[in-house]
Amino acid sequence: EWQALARAQNAEWRLQRLELAQAEQAVTLAKGGYWPRLTLSGGYQDNHNTQEYNGLAQRYRSKGASLNLQLNVPLYSGGQTASRVREATARALQQQELLNATERRIELAVRQAYRQTADYHYRILAQQRLLESSNSKLESVRLGRRVGVRSNLDELQAVQARAEAEQKLAEARYGQVLAYLQLLASAGVLDEEARWRWLRERLY
């Protein structure tokens, strides 16, 4: 699904496909130098003039139309057309290679971002369980300190362990957000409101 989104929405990928299409059209245009050319042109005139003779106004009107049809058949261009065709073909091949490279790079970026997002999801679950365990241990240590079987140092160590678990959980959530943003950017859907709504739910 994400790869399909990237193929349809990624701006760089779409631009590269358009450049390839333009290069292929240039090849067709260059090959047109071998073809006969038929040119049709037309014109129409309608002129109005007024002249005065002895106080009398004389009005004149002239109108006419013309139609030209010209056929050009190329016989020999000294290799110019062949050179243009070779140049356009080479550029089209270059654009095809650039498109292939862009496709592989974006597909890899989407795959990596998706895997990182999923990986951070499981890290978050693990860190949440670790934080729950740290909270339970801290409560146990505090209870033991009240009854005299635990020291202040034990409690400080338990508090530190819980703080570290909270920090790692925050880091995992932050990493998931970054990976998800990279996934949205690679897929070309960074501006979709539904994606940001999911992200806000994860953040807040």
C-alpha positions as CSV (number, residue, x, y, z in Angstrom):
1,E,0.0,0.0,0.0
2,W,2.8,2.5,0.9
3,Q,4.7,1.6,-2.3
4,A,1.5,2.2,-4.3
5,L,1.1,5.6,-2.6
6,A,4.7,6.5,-3.4
7,R,4.3,5.5,-7.0
8,A,1.2,7.7,-7.4
9,Q,2.0,10.6,-5.0
10,N,5.7,11.1,-4.6
11,A,6.5,14.4,-6.3
12,E,10.1,13.4,-7.3
13,W,9.0,10.2,-8.8
14,R,6.2,11.8,-10.8
15,L,8.5,14.6,-12.0
16,Q,11.0,12.0,-13.3
17,R,8.2,10.1,-15.2
18,L,7.2,13.4,-16.8
19,E,10.7,14.1,-17.8
20,L,11.0,10.7,-19.4
21,A,7.7,11.3,-21.3
22,Q,9.0,14.6,-22.5
23,A,12.3,13.0,-23.7
24,E,10.3,10.3,-25.5
25,Q,8.2,13.0,-27.2
26,A,11.5,14.7,-28.3
27,V,12.5,11.5,-30.0
28,T,9.2,11.4,-31.9
29,L,9.7,15.0,-32.8
30,A,13.2,14.4,-34.0
31,K,12.1,11.5,-36.2
32,G,9.6,13.9,-37.7
33,G,12.4,15.3,-39.7
34,Y,12.2,12.2,-42.0
35,W,8.5,12.8,-42.7
36,P,6.9,15.0,-45.4
37,R,5.4,18.2,-44.1
38,L,2.2,19.7,-45.2
39,T,1.6,23.3,-44.3
40,L,-1.8,25.0,-44.7
41,S,-2.1,28.8,-44.2
42,G,-4.9,31.2,-44.8
43,G,-5.7,34.9,-44.6
44,Y,-8.7,37.2,-44.9
45,Q,-8.8,41.0,-45.3
46,D,-11.8,43.4,-45.1
47,N,-10.8,47.0,-45.6
48,H,-13.1,50.1,-45.3
49,N,-12.0,53.5,-46.6
50,T,-13.7,56.8,-46.8
51,Q,-12.6,59.6,-49.2
52,E,-14.2,63.0,-49.9
53,Y,-14.5,64.5,-53.4
54,N,-16.1,68.0,-53.7
55,G,-17.7,67.7,-50.3
56,L,-19.1,64.3,-51.0
57,A,-18.0,61.3,-49.0
58,Q,-17.2,58.2,-51.0
59,R,-16.9,54.9,-49.1
60,Y,-14.8,52.1,-50.5
61,R,-14.6,48.5,-49.2
62,S,-12.3,45.8,-50.4
63,K,-12.1,42.3,-49.1
64,G,-10.4,39.1,-50.1
65,A,-9.2,35.7,-48.8
66,S,-6.2,33.6,-49.6
67,L,-5.4,29.9,-49.0
68,N,-1.9,28.4,-49.4
69,L,-1.1,24.7,-49.2
70,Q,2.6,23.7,-49.3
71,L,4.1,20.2,-49.3
72,N,7.8,19.7,-48.3
73,V,9.4,16.3,-48.8
74,P,12.8,15.9,-47.2
75,L,15.2,14.2,-49.5
76,Y,18.6,14.7,-47.8
77,S,19.5,16.7,-44.8
78,G,23.2,15.9,-44.6
79,G,22.8,13.7,-41.5
80,Q,21.3,16.4,-39.4
81,T,18.1,14.6,-38.8
82,A,19.9,11.3,-37.9
83,S,22.1,13.2,-35.5
84,R,19.1,14.8,-33.8
85,V,17.4,11.4,-33.5
86,R,20.5,9.8,-31.9
87,E,20.8,12.7,-29.5
88,A,17.1,12.6,-28.5
89,T,17.3,8.8,-28.1
90,A,20.3,9.0,-25.9
91,R,18.6,11.6,-23.7
92,A,15.5,9.4,-23.4
93,L,17.7,6.4,-22.4
94,Q,19.4,8.7,-19.8
95,Q,16.0,9.7,-18.4
96,Q,14.9,6.1,-18.2
97,E,18.0,5.2,-16.2
98,L,17.3,8.2,-13.9
99,L,13.7,7.0,-13.5
100,N,14.9,3.5,-12.6
101,A,17.3,4.9,-10.1
102,T,14.7,7.2,-8.6
103,E,12.2,4.3,-8.4
104,R,14.7,2.0,-6.5
105,R,15.8,4.8,-4.2
106,I,12.2,5.8,-3.2
107,E,11.1,2.2,-2.8
108,L,14.0,1.6,-0.5
109,A,13.3,4.7,1.5
110,V,9.6,3.7,1.9
111,R,10.6,0.2,2.9
112,Q,13.1,1.4,5.4
113,A,10.8,4.0,6.9
114,Y,8.0,1.5,7.2
115,R,10.2,-1.1,8.9
116,Q,11.6,1.6,11.3
117,T,8.0,2.7,12.2
118,A,7.0,-0.9,12.9
119,D,10.3,-1.5,14.8
120,Y,9.7,1.6,17.0
121,H,6.1,0.4,17.6
122,Y,7.4,-2.8,19.2
123,R,10.1,-0.9,21.1
124,I,7.3,1.3,22.6
125,L,5.4,-1.8,23.7
126,A,8.6,-3.2,25.3
127,Q,9.5,0.1,27.0
128,Q,5.9,0.4,28.3
129,R,6.2,-3.0,30.0
130,L,9.6,-2.1,31.3
131,L,8.2,1.1,32.8
132,E,5.4,-0.8,34.4
133,S,7.9,-3.2,35.9
134,S,10.0,-0.3,37.1
135,N,7.0,1.3,38.8
136,S,6.1,-1.9,40.5
137,K,9.7,-2.4,41.7
138,L,9.8,1.2,43.0
139,E,6.6,0.7,45.0
140,S,8.0,-2.6,46.4
141,V,11.3,-0.9,47.4
142,R,9.4,2.0,49.1
143,L,7.3,-0.5,51.0
144,G,10.4,-2.4,52.0
145,R,12.1,0.8,53.2
146,R,9.1,1.6,55.3
147,V,9.3,-1.7,57.0
148,G,13.1,-1.5,57.3
149,V,14.3,-4.1,54.8
150,R,15.3,-1.6,52.1
151,S,17.6,1.5,52.3
152,N,17.4,4.9,50.8
153,L,20.0,3.9,48.2
154,D,17.8,1.1,47.0
155,E,15.0,3.6,46.6
156,L,17.2,6.0,44.7
157,Q,18.3,3.2,42.4
158,A,14.7,2.2,41.7
159,V,13.8,5.9,41.0
160,Q,16.7,6.1,38.6
161,A,15.6,2.9,36.9
162,R,12.1,4.3,36.4
163,A,13.5,7.5,35.0
164,E,15.6,5.7,32.6
165,A,12.6,3.6,31.5
166,E,10.6,6.8,31.0
167,Q,13.4,8.3,29.0
168,K,13.8,5.3,26.7
169,L,10.0,5.2,26.2
170,A,10.0,8.9,25.2
171,E,13.0,8.2,22.8
172,A,11.1,5.3,21.2
173,R,8.0,7.4,20.7
174,Y,10.1,10.2,19.2
175,G,11.9,7.7,16.9
176,Q,8.5,6.4,15.8
177,V,7.3,9.9,15.0
178,L,10.4,10.6,12.9
179,A,10.2,7.3,11.1
180,Y,6.5,7.9,10.4
181,L,7.2,11.4,9.1
182,Q,9.9,10.0,6.8
183,L,7.4,7.4,5.6
184,L,4.8,10.1,4.8
185,A,7.4,12.1,3.0
186,S,8.7,9.2,0.9
187,A,5.1,8.2,0.0
188,G,4.2,11.7,-0.9
189,V,1.3,12.0,1.5
190,L,2.8,14.4,4.0
191,D,0.0,16.9,3.6
192,E,-2.9,14.5,4.2
193,E,-4.9,15.4,7.3
194,A,-5.8,11.8,8.2
195,R,-2.1,11.0,8.6
196,W,-1.5,13.9,10.8
197,R,-4.6,13.1,12.9
198,W,-3.1,9.7,13.6
199,L,0.2,11.3,14.5
200,R,-1.4,13.8,16.9
201,E,-3.2,10.9,18.6
202,R,0.2,9.2,19.1
203,L,1.8,12.4,20.4
204,Y,-1.0,13.6,22.7
